[in-house]
Each structure stands twice: as C-alpha cells, then as structure tokens.
C-alpha cells in the first residue's frame, strides 16, 4: 500500500482499509455517502482518499449504544 506525502491512498487501498470492495466504495462515492474523495485527472481517473478522512468516516458510523 502506498501512502502519499499528504496522507492519501488510492481508491483500491482505501477500500482495503475499510474492508469494502473497490466497486462498493465507488458506489458510495457516487451516491455521496462515502468518505470525502479527491478526484484528479481526466474524467476522474485518479481517485484518492486521505487516511484521516477514512478514519473519521468510520467513526461517524460508530454505534455508541
């Protein structure tokens, strides 16, 4: 897994960290329900996620009951 200097990982690596398939993470992103993503390149071919955003997204779904 490669982590960029500013703490970003690819969509495939983000999906692995979240224990999701890359396709499911893509669907969550498209529906506006996933963690914040960075889109770079033509037609959004470079999707990346900050590791801290992934952690915050997981924590936001925590059940505190």
Order of alpha helices (4+ residues) and beta strands (2+ residues): beta-alpha-alpha-beta-beta-alpha
